[in-house]
Amino acid sequence: KAQAAIILGPLTATLRFSSGDASLQLRTATLQFIFVSFDGMPQSVAVPSTPSQRSRALRHRESDESELSCPSKKRRLCGKQTPASAWGQAQTSSQDSSASSAKPKPPADQQRQAAQLADIKTQLAQKGLLLRASAALQPQATSGQLPCREDEQGQVASHLRSAIRNGGSSNVLYVSGMPGTGKTASVLQAVDKLQLKSTSSREGSQCQFTFVHINAMCLNHPNAVYGEILQQLRLAGADSGSTRRCAAGSAMEKLQTFFQRRESQDLVVVLLIDELDCLATRNQVSSRFGLVRVDFSPYNKDQISEILRQRLDSQDAGMAFEPSVLKLCAARIAAGSGDIRKALQLCRRALELRQQSGQKAGPVSLEHLRGAEKDILHANPSAFAVRHIGRGARLFLSAFLLERRKREAEGVPFRKVSSRYAKLLVALRPDNPNFQKTGESGQSRLHAHLEEAAVLLRRLEAMSLIVQQVQRQAVAEDADASASSKGPVLSLNTLDLDELSGALQEAETDPAMLELLRESC
C-alpha cells in the first residue's frame, strides 16, 4: 500500500532497489524517483522519465506479468520485483487506496447519525418552545394588550380623556370588580396611552397631566394617604417643598393649600387609589362626589381560555399546551373567582412539571395540569379542613362565597352572610328537623338561624378560615354608612376564593347546593 510519494529532480547517483532476495543497482543522471512503501518497509523506485525508458518499463512489466501467469515461474518470482512492475503496482495501489477512502459510509451509520442529529434538533426546539411559553405566562407579559376587556377599557379611557381636557371633573371614576379581573391593568394602560399622546401628538398640550398612584393596601392607617399623595406630587414637580414624609395632619393641611391655590393653567392631577375599600365605602365616596361606575365582571371560562391562548401565540408558543389543558384550566378557575392571575399560576406550574418530567418532546398534558392543581389548588391545609368540616360550617362558608361574589369585594358584612345562611337552611332543608322545630314561627326560626351563624363564625375564626374585622374608624363614624355595612366584616384568612370554591364543591353532596355553587361562578 502506497503511503507517500515524492518526485525528485534529476540526480546523478547510484541507488539500490531491494525486495526480498532480488536486488538491482541503477546509475543514471536522468531518472526521477518516487519513494513508496511496500508492506510497511520504505523502498526507492526509479521512475522512467524518457519515452524510451517508459517503453522499456512497460515491456518489463508485461514480461513480469506473463511469467507470473505461469504457475511454475510464479513460485520462483513471487519474491522478485522489478522497478517497472513496482512502479506500476505503486500506481495501482495508490488508485485503490483513494478509491477505498472515497467509498460512502454504510447506510446504517448514516441513518444512525441522521437520527441523532434529528433528536438533538427536536430537543433544542422543544426547550425553546417551553421557555417561550414560560415567558408568555408571566403576569407582566401583556405586550400592551388586555383581551376581553375592550368595553371596560373604552369607558375608562373616555372618562379620563374628557376630564383632562376639561381641566378636571367633579365625578369620581369608581372601578369595581373581583380581584384578578383587570381593573388596575386597564386603568394603568389608559393612563400610559394618554401620557404617550401628550408627548407625541399635536394636541399633546391638552392631554398633559400629573399622575399619582396610591395602593391603600400598603398604608398603615387611612390617614397616611395624605402624606403619600403629597410626597408623590412633590416628586413629580407639581408642588414645591421637601420630598420627606410629614405627619398626617400636616400633610392634609398642605394638600388643602395646594389644591386651593390651583389655577386653570396648572396641570390636572389624576389620582388613582387602588384598593379603595381599605379607606372608605362606595357610599362614602358617592356622598361627596358624583360617581361614574365601571364594573369588571369575573372572567368566564371562554375569556380565560382566550387570554391564555393569545398570550402563548404572542410568543409563538401555542404548541406548548394541549388545547384540552387550556380549556380545563379555564373551567377550573372560572368555577372559583375567575381570577386570571390564578389561571396563569396554574399553567406555569403545569409547565414546570412538564419540564421536570424528563420527556424529550411533547406538550403540557392533562396529567401535568392535575399535578399542578394538587400543588396549588389543593395543597393548602385550610382547603383540606374545609372538605372535612361539618355540614353547617360548610353551608356558612357557601353563604360567604355567594355574598362575596355578589358584592365583588374582599370583605363581606356578617349580617349579609348570616342572612344568606338562614335562607339557605330554609330553602335546602325545609322539612329537616335539624334545621327547624315544629311549631316555630318564621321570625323565631330566623332568629335561631342567626344565632347559629354567630356560633359557626366563632368556630371558623378559631380554625383560621375566616377573619373577622371591625370596620375602620373612618367608616364606622360615617353617618352615611348603611345599616347593613355596620358590624364586623368577614374575609378569608389563608384561603383564596378559588381554593374555597373548589373545596366546597368537592365536599358538597346536596345536588341543589352543588348546582347553586356552580351557577354562581
ZAMARGU-4260 file (C-alpha; in steps of 0.2 Angstrom, whole numbers, plus 5000, padded with zeros to 4 digits):
<rodrens>
0) 5000/5000/5000 | 5007/5017/4995 | 5009/5028/5010 | 5020/5043/5002 | 5025/5048/4985
5) 5039/5062/4982 | 5045/5066/4965 | 5064/5072/4965 | 5073/5081/4952 | 5087/5075/4940
10) 5100/5065/4951 | 5117/5058/4947 | 5118/5044/4960 | 5119/5025/4962 | 5103/5019/4970
15) 5099/5001/4976 | 5081/4994/4975 | 5079/4978/4985 | 5064/4967/4988 | 5066/4950/4996
20) 5081/4941/4988 | 5081/4952/4972 | 5092/4967/4971 | 5095/4979/4956 | 5108/4993/4955
25) 5105/5008/4943 | 5116/5023/4939 | 5109/5037/4929 | 5108/5056/4928 | 5091/5057/4920
30) 5079/5047/4931 | 5067/5054/4943 | 5062/5043/4959 | 5047/5040/4969 | 5048/5034/4987
35) 5034/5021/4991 | 5032/5009/5004 | 5028/4990/5002 | 5022/4980/5017 | 5027/4994/5029
40) 5045/4995/5023 | 5051/5011/5013 | 5058/5007/4996 | 5066/5018/4982 | 5059/5015/4964
45) 5066/5023/4949 | 5053/5032/4938 | 5056/5032/4919 | 5057/5050/4913 | 5060/5047/4894
50) 5049/5039/4881 | 5061/5025/4878 | 5063/5022/4896 | 5044/5021/4899 | 5043/5009/4884
55) 5056/4998/4891 | 5047/4998/4908 | 5031/4993/4901 | 5039/4979/4892 | 5047/4973/4908
60) 5030/4974/4917 | 5022/4964/4903 | 5036/4951/4904 | 5034/4950/4923 | 5015/4948/4922
65) 5017/4934/4909 | 5030/4925/4920 | 5018/4927/4935 | 5004/4919/4925 | 5014/4903/4924
70) 5012/4893/4940 | 5030/4886/4939 | 5038/4903/4937 | 5026/4912/4949 | 5033/4902/4963
75) 5051/4907/4958 | 5046/4925/4955 | 5035/4928/4970 | 5049/4936/4979 | 5056/4946/4964
80) 5050/4963/4959 | 5057/4974/4945 | 5057/4993/4946 | 5045/4994/4932 | 5032/4982/4940
85) 5035/4990/4957 | 5031/5007/4949 | 5015/5000/4941 | 5010/4992/4956 | 5013/5008/4966
90) 5001/5017/4955 | 4988/5004/4956 | 4989/5003/4975 | 4988/5022/4976 | 4972/5022/4965
95) 4964/5008/4975 | 4968/5017/4991 | 4960/5033/4985 | 4945/5023/4979 | 4943/5015/4996
100) 4944/5031/5005 | 4930/5039/4994 | 4918/5025/4997 | 4902/5031/5006 | 4898/5026/5024
105) 4887/5011/5026 | 4868/5016/5026 | 4866/5010/5044 | 4879/5023/5050 | 4871/5037/5040
110) 4854/5033/5047 | 4861/5032/5065 | 4869/5049/5063 | 4854/5057/5055 | 4843/5051/5069
115) 4855/5058/5082 | 4855/5075/5074 | 4836/5075/5072 | 4834/5070/5090 | 4846/5085/5096
120) 4836/5097/5085 | 4820/5091/5092 | 4826/5093/5110 | 4833/5111/5107 | 4816/5116/5098
125) 4806/5109/5112 | 4816/5118/5125 | 4815/5134/5116 | 4796/5131/5115 | 4794/5129/5133
130) 4805/5144/5138 | 4794/5155/5127 | 4778/5148/5135 | 4785/5152/5152 | 4789/5170/5147
135) 4771/5172/5140 | 4763/5166/5156 | 4772/5179/5167 | 4759/5191/5175 | 4769/5206/5167
140) 4770/5199/5149 | 4754/5208/5142 | 4763/5216/5127 | 4752/5231/5130 | 4736/5221/5127
145) 4721/5216/5138 | 4710/5205/5128 | 4691/5203/5133 | 4691/5220/5142 | 4689/5231/5127
150) 4672/5239/5133 | 4678/5242/5150 | 4695/5250/5144 | 4685/5261/5132 | 4674/5268/5146
155) 4689/5271/5157 | 4699/5280/5143 | 4684/5291/5138 | 4681/5297/5156 | 4700/5301/5159
160) 4702/5310/5142 | 4687/5321/5144 | 4691/5325/5162 | 4709/5330/5157 | 4704/5341/5143
165) 4691/5350/5154 | 4703/5354/5167 | 4696/5341/5180 | 4680/5333/5184 | 4668/5333/5199
170) 4664/5315/5195 | 4674/5301/5203 | 4678/5286/5191 | 4674/5271/5203 | 4681/5255/5195
175) 4674/5239/5204 | 4676/5220/5202 | 4683/5205/5209 | 4702/5203/5211 | 4711/5197/5195
180) 4698/5204/5183 | 4710/5218/5175 | 4704/5233/5184 | 4721/5241/5189 | 4729/5235/5172
185) 4716/5243/5162 | 4717/5260/5171 | 4736/5260/5170 | 4735/5256/5152 | 4723/5270/5148
190) 4735/5282/5158 | 4750/5276/5148 | 4742/5279/5132 | 4736/5297/5137 | 4754/5301/5143
195) 4761/5294/5127 | 4749/5305/5117 | 4753/5320/5127 | 4771/5320/5121 | 4769/5313/5103
200) 4753/5322/5096 | 4749/5340/5091 | 4736/5340/5104 | 4748/5335/5117 | 4747/5351/5127
205) 4728/5347/5130 | 4732/5330/5137 | 4746/5334/5149 | 4743/5329/5167 | 4752/5324/5184
210) 4749/5306/5188 | 4748/5299/5206 | 4746/5281/5211 | 4742/5275/5228 | 4739/5257/5234
215) 4729/5258/5250 | 4734/5241/5255 | 4752/5247/5258 | 4746/5260/5271 | 4747/5258/5289
220) 4732/5269/5293 | 4719/5278/5282 | 4726/5295/5286 | 4743/5290/5279 | 4736/5293/5262
225) 4738/5312/5263 | 4756/5311/5266 | 4758/5298/5252 | 4749/5309/5239 | 4759/5325/5245
230) 4776/5316/5243 | 4771/5309/5225 | 4766/5327/5220 | 4782/5334/5225 | 4792/5320/5217
235) 4783/5324/5201 | 4787/5343/5202 | 4769/5348/5204 | 4772/5355/5222 | 4787/5363/5229
240) 4794/5358/5246 | 4804/5344/5254 | 4800/5326/5247 | 4802/5319/5265 | 4786/5312/5273
245) 4777/5323/5286 | 4764/5319/5299 | 4746/5315/5293 | 4738/5331/5300 | 4751/5342/5292
250) 4751/5333/5275 | 4732/5335/5275 | 4733/5354/5278 | 4747/5356/5264 | 4736/5346/5252
255) 4721/5358/5255 | 4733/5373/5252 | 4740/5365/5236 | 4723/5362/5228 | 4715/5379/5234
260) 4729/5388/5225 | 4727/5379/5209 | 4725/5389/5193 | 4717/5385/5177 | 4734/5383/5168
265) 4740/5371/5180 | 4741/5353/5175 | 4727/5341/5180 | 4731/5329/5194 | 4725/5311/5190
270) 4724/5302/5207 | 4722/5283/5206 | 4719/5275/5223 | 4720/5256/5222 | 4710/5245/5235
275) 4699/5260/5240 | 4689/5249/5251 | 4703/5250/5264 | 4699/5268/5266 | 4681/5271/5263
280) 4665/5263/5256 | 4657/5266/5240 | 4643/5276/5249 | 4655/5287/5257 | 4663/5291/5240
285) 4647/5294/5231 | 4640/5305/5245 | 4654/5318/5242 | 4656/5316/5223 | 4647/5311/5208
290) 4650/5293/5204 | 4654/5286/5187 | 4655/5267/5189 | 4663/5254/5178 | 4661/5236/5183
295) 4673/5222/5179 | 4664/5206/5180 | 4674/5190/5183 | 4681/5181/5168 | 4671/5167/5162
300) 4679/5151/5155 | 4679/5156/5137 | 4688/5173/5141 | 4701/5164/5152 | 4704/5152/5138
305) 4706/5166/5125 | 4718/5176/5136 | 4729/5161/5139 | 4729/5157/5120 | 4733/5174/5115
310) 4747/5175/5127 | 4755/5159/5121 | 4753/5164/5102 | 4761/5181/5105 | 4777/5171/5110
315) 4775/5158/5096 | 4772/5145/5110 | 4754/5139/5106 | 4760/5121/5103 | 4767/5120/5121
320) 4750/5116/5128 | 4737/5103/5123 | 4721/5113/5119 | 4711/5102/5131 | 4723/5108/5145
325) 4719/5127/5142 | 4701/5123/5142 | 4701/5113/5158 | 4712/5126/5167 | 4700/5140/5162
330) 4685/5130/5168 | 4693/5127/5185 | 4697/5145/5188 | 4680/5151/5181 | 4672/5140/5194
335) 4680/5149/5208 | 4685/5168/5207 | 4688/5170/5188 | 4705/5177/5193 | 4716/5177/5178
340) 4731/5178/5189 | 4727/5161/5196 | 4725/5153/5179 | 4742/5160/5174 | 4749/5152/5190
345) 4741/5136/5187 | 4748/5135/5169 | 4765/5140/5175 | 4766/5126/5187 | 4760/5113/5174
350) 4773/5119/5163 | 4786/5117/5177 | 4780/5099/5179 | 4782/5096/5161 | 4800/5102/5161
355) 4804/5091/5176 | 4797/5076/5169 | 4812/5072/5158 | 4802/5070/5142 | 4811/5074/5126
360) 4796/5080/5117 | 4778/5083/5119 | 4766/5097/5125 | 4759/5100/5143 | 4746/5087/5145
365) 4731/5084/5157 | 4742/5074/5168 | 4754/5089/5171 | 4738/5100/5174 | 4731/5088/5188
370) 4748/5088/5196 | 4748/5107/5196 | 4731/5108/5204 | 4736/5097/5218 | 4751/5108/5221
375) 4741/5124/5220 | 4723/5122/5222 | 4723/5108/5235 | 4739/5109/5244 | 4733/5122/5256
380) 4729/5114/5273 | 4714/5125/5275 | 4706/5118/5259 | 4708/5101/5267 | 4700/5107/5283
385) 4685/5114/5273 | 4682/5097/5264 | 4681/5089/5281 | 4671/5101/5292 | 4653/5099/5297
390) 4638/5102/5286 | 4633/5118/5295 | 4650/5126/5294 | 4652/5122/5275 | 4635/5130/5272
395) 4640/5145/5281 | 4656/5146/5270 | 4645/5144/5255 | 4634/5158/5261 | 4650/5169/5262
400) 4656/5163/5245 | 4639/5168/5237 | 4639/5185/5245 | 4657/5189/5241 | 4654/5185/5223
405) 4638/5196/5223 | 4647/5211/5231 | 4663/5209/5221 | 4673/5215/5236 | 4686/5207/5248
410) 4676/5210/5264 | 4658/5204/5267 | 4647/5211/5281 | 4642/5197/5294 | 4624/5202/5293
415) 4624/5198/5275 | 4632/5182/5277 | 4621/5176/5292 | 4605/5182/5282 | 4610/5171/5267
420) 4615/5157/5278 | 4597/5157/5286 | 4589/5157/5269 | 4599/5143/5263 | 4594/5132/5278
425) 4576/5135/5275 | 4577/5133/5256 | 4588/5117/5255 | 4581/5108/5270 | 4563/5114/5274
430) 4557/5098/5282 | 4573/5093/5291 | 4571/5093/5310 | 4590/5098/5311 | 4586/5115/5304
435) 4569/5119/5311 | 4557/5114/5325 | 4539/5110/5324 | 4528/5125/5329 | 4541/5138/5327
440) 4536/5154/5319 | 4546/5161/5304 | 4553/5175/5314 | 4559/5164/5329 | 4566/5152/5316
445) 4576/5166/5308 | 4582/5172/5324 | 4588/5155/5329 | 4597/5153/5312 | 4606/5170/5315
450) 4612/5163/5332 | 4619/5148/5324 | 4628/5158/5311 | 4636/5168/5325 | 4642/5151/5333
455) 4649/5145/5317 | 4658/5161/5314 | 4667/5159/5330 | 4672/5141/5326 | 4678/5146/5308
460) 4688/5160/5315 | 4696/5148/5328 | 4701/5137/5313 | 4709/5152/5304 | 4697/5150/5290
465) 4688/5167/5292 | 4695/5183/5298 | 4683/5195/5307 | 4687/5213/5306 | 4679/5228/5314
470) 4677/5241/5301 | 4689/5256/5301 | 4685/5271/5311 | 4683/5282/5296 | 4669/5270/5291
475) 4661/5267/5307 | 4659/5285/5311 | 4651/5290/5294 | 4633/5294/5295 | 4630/5289/5278
480) 4636/5271/5280 | 4621/5259/5278 | 4614/5248/5292 | 4620/5233/5283 | 4638/5238/5282
485) 4639/5241/5301 | 4646/5227/5312 | 4660/5215/5308 | 4666/5212/5291 | 4672/5194/5286
490) 4686/5190/5274 | 4696/5174/5270 | 4712/5171/5280 | 4724/5159/5272 | 4712/5153/5258
495) 4708/5162/5242 | 4692/5161/5233 | 4697/5148/5221 | 4703/5136/5234 | 4687/5139/5244
500) 4676/5136/5229 | 4685/5120/5224 | 4685/5113/5242 | 4666/5116/5244 | 4662/5109/5228
505) 4672/5093/5231 | 4664/5091/5248 | 4646/5095/5244 | 4634/5081/5242 | 4617/5090/5240
510) 4614/5092/5221 | 4604/5108/5223 | 4618/5116/5233 | 4631/5110/5221 | 4622/5117/5207
515) 4620/5134/5216 | 4639/5135/5219 | 4642/5131/5201 | 4629/5143/5194 | 4636/5157/5204
520) 4653/5156/5195
</rodrens>
